[in-house]
């Protein structure tokens, strides 16, 4: 059943190209009651400019349960023209308002085995996780271009000319987002001493890489070191949490179906440090 919901956007992953939906951004957030919701599919760049939502911005839209996605938090927007963007929650007072909303009625998991068990029982597919210790920040080479199949798909769709769009508008709509040439991951330990490596698919890390690359005149090694400085050196000085989400194709059966879909890094509470 169609229902209007208000969601504070906390997760935007780096775009991928889908055969069915063109360019997609996996989007998720918390509702007013603190419960998770995944908005999928969401063709981010096809939204009107004023509806290109930001992280930590409230969004109001009509939703329906996504019947093609078994994950319990997955919903679809029934009409993107009815999306309303509301106020943004800032980082004032040590992120107090963000923490109040995000931690409202949400357990903070510290044992990965427990979380995987719940995902494999289809109890959840999104969660807040607190690592006991970050061991390493890893980058690995990956394909530098989208596959020819995916590029051909977008090219074919762009030729389906609309009588209401100019050639320039169509070219812009179907331009391909640059593919990240590196895969970024955290190696960490949970409360049971289990060491794991999870890929980071956050929009922020992708944009950070491109911005760093521009700042250092396309020196990739320097850009990677700049990304590491933020995600390893700087974030380890913060009160770091992961937003974890399962991949649809691995949900319910994989040994570990999770990836890091976002990081939450408020300042450390100085009062807590005293005790």
N, C-alpha and C positions, 0 to 999 in steps of 0.2 A: 504494500500500500504506500502511496505517495505521502511523504511527510516532510515538512520544512524543519530543518535542523540548523543550529548554530554551532560552528566548529572553529576552534582555535588551531590554525595550521602550525604544526610543529615539524613536519617531515615533508621535504621535497627532494626526491632523488634526481641524480643526473639523468637527462633524457635518454631514452632508447627508442629504436625504431621497431614498430610492431607491424606484422603483416596485415592485421585486421584494422588497427586504429591509427596507422601512420606514426607520428612522433608522440611518445607518452612520457609523462612524469608520474611516478608513483607518489601519491600525496596522502598524508594521514594527519590526524590531529586528535584533540580531545574535545568532547562535547561539554556542555555546561554542567553536566552531572559528573564529569571527570572520566567518563568511559571513552575508550578508543573508537575511532572510526577510520577506515581506509576508503579513500575516494578513488575508485578505479572502474573504468578508465578515465583519465583526465588529459585531454589533448591540450596541454598548457599553452603552447605558442599560438594556437588557433583562437584562443579567447581574445576578445577585444582588449585593447591595451589597458583600459581602465579595470579590466577584470583579470589581469595577470597578478594573482595574489602573491603576497609576500609571506615569509615565515613569521610566526607569531602575530598574524593578523586574523581577526575574526571574520568568518565567512558565513553567510546565510544562503541556503539553497534548498530546492526540493530534492529529496533523496528517495531511493527505493533500494531494497536489498538486491545485490547483484547475484542473480540465480546461477550465473555461469561460474561463480567463484565460491568454492565451499568454505573459505575462511570466514569465521563468524563476524568479523568486523568490516567486511567488504560491502560497500554500497556504491551506487551509481547516481550521478546527478541526472535527473530526468530532463532538464531543460537548462543548458548553460546560459541562455539569455536571461534567466531569472536569478543568476548568481548576484548576490549583493555583498560587496566588501565593506566591512565596518572598521572599527578602530583597531589600531595595532597596540600590543602590550609591550612596553619598553623595558629597559634593564635597570630602572631607577631603584634605589634602596636595596642594592645587592640582589637584584632580580626577584624581589619579594613577591610581586604579583604573578610573574611567570611560574615561580615555584608553587605558589598557592593553587593555581589552576591545574598545573601538570601533576602534582602529587596528590590532588584531591581524589580520594577513593581508589587510588592506584597502588598496588603492592610494588615494592622495589625488590626485584629478584637479585640474589647474589650467588645462586648455584645454577650453573648452566644445565645440568642434568635434569633438575626439576622443571625448568622452563621447556626443555625439549620434550619431556614427557607430556606436559600439558598441550603442547602444539600437536604432538602425534595423536593425542586424544581429541583433537579439534576443540579444545577449550579456549584457545587463544591463538593469535598469530602476530600480535603486536605487544610489546612489553617494555618496561623500563628495567634496565640492568645496571648494577653497580659492580664494576670489576674490583677485585681485591688489590690487584697490582697490574700496571701496564709494563710489559717486558720489552716490547720493541714496536717500532713503526716500520712497516715494510712497503716497498714499491717494487713492482715487477713489470716488465715489458709485456704489452699485449698488442693485438692488431691495431694498426694505425688508421685504418679506414673501415667504414661500414662495409659489409659484404656487398658484392655486386648485385646479388639478389634483392637486398633491401634498397639499394640505390635505384635499381631499375623499377622497383615497385613505386617509389615516390615519383620517379620521372614519368611513369605511365599515368599516375593519378593527376599529375600536373597538366597533362595533355587533355584531360577532360575539362575543357574550357567552359567557364561559366559566362553566360551572356552579361552578367552583372559585375564582372571583374575585368580589370585591365591585365595585360600580359605581365606588367611589373608587379601587380598585386598577387597574381598567381605564383610568380617566381618566388616572391618573398614568403608566401604561405607555405610553399613546399621546399624551401631551402633547408638543407640538412645541417643539423647542429654538429659542430666538430666532434669527432670521436676522441675520447681520452686515450692517449697512447700508453698509459700506465694504469695498473691496478693497485690500489692502495689498501692496506690492511693493518689492523692492530693485532699484535700477539699479547695475550694477557692471561692472568691467573684468576680463578674464581675463589670463593670462600672454602671450597673443598680441596684446593690445591691443583685443580685440573687446568692444564695449560691448553689454550685454544688460539686459533688464528681465524679472524672473521674479516671479510671484505667490507670496506666502507663505500657505500653507494650514495652518500649525501651530495646534494647539489653544491653545497658550500665548498667541498674539497675540490670538485671539478673546476669551479669558477676561480678558486684560489690558485690552482695550478696555472690556468691560462693568464691570470693577472700577474703572477710571479714571472711567467715566461716573458711577458711583455716588458716587465720592469728590468729584466736582466738581458735584454737584447737577444732573446731566443736561445739562451744558453740553458739547455735542458737540465744539466747536472746542477747548476746553481738554483734553478727554479725548484727542483726536487728537494734540495737542501732547505730552501725557504719554506716549503710546505711542511717538511719534517720539523722545522723549528717551531712552527705554530702548533701542529698536532701532537708533537711529542714533548718538546721543551715547555712551551707556554701552557698547554692544556694540562700537563701534569702538575702545574702550580694551582690548578682550579679544582673545584669539587665536581669531578668528571663522571657523567653517566652516559650510557648508550641507550638510544632508542633502537630496539631490535625488531625486525620484521621477517616473516618467513617468505621464501620464494614460492610462488603458487605451484610450480611444477614439483617441488620437493615437500610441500606441506603434507603432514599426516603420515609420513613414512620414512623420511631420510634420517640418517644418523645425526645430522645437524642441519636443519632446514633454514637457519637464521643467517641474515646479514645485518650489518650495522647501517640502518637507514637514516640515522641522525645522531648527533652528539649534543649533549646538554652540559654546559660548562659554567655554571654560576661561580662567583668568587667563593673561596673557602670562608666559612663562618668563623671569624676570629674568636668569638666567645667559646665555640666548641673546642677550638685548639687549646684553650686554657685548661681544659679538663681531660 
